[in-house]
């Protein structure tokens, strides 16, 4: 499993479409070995991201709620939390 993909199920508030797409994009990067697309890889890469985003959205909607929140925040929420902590402290 890719260490950079965090658990999205059980987040409060629930995972956003942006967070789901970011996780899908990271997954496709990992399994394909494509870090930045070229004209030769872009269409296939984006189709895979779209498919995995849709599958993940469906999966999260169909799974029962978690009893505990996931142990780590997704990267997009980490940035927001860090920014909020900076504003609060400063």
Buried (B, 14 or more C-beta within 10 A) or exposed (E): EEEEBBBBBBBEEEBBEEBBBBBBBBBBBBEEEBEEBEEEEEEEBEEBBEEBBEEBBEEBEEEEEEEEEBEEBBBBBEEEEEEEEEEEEE
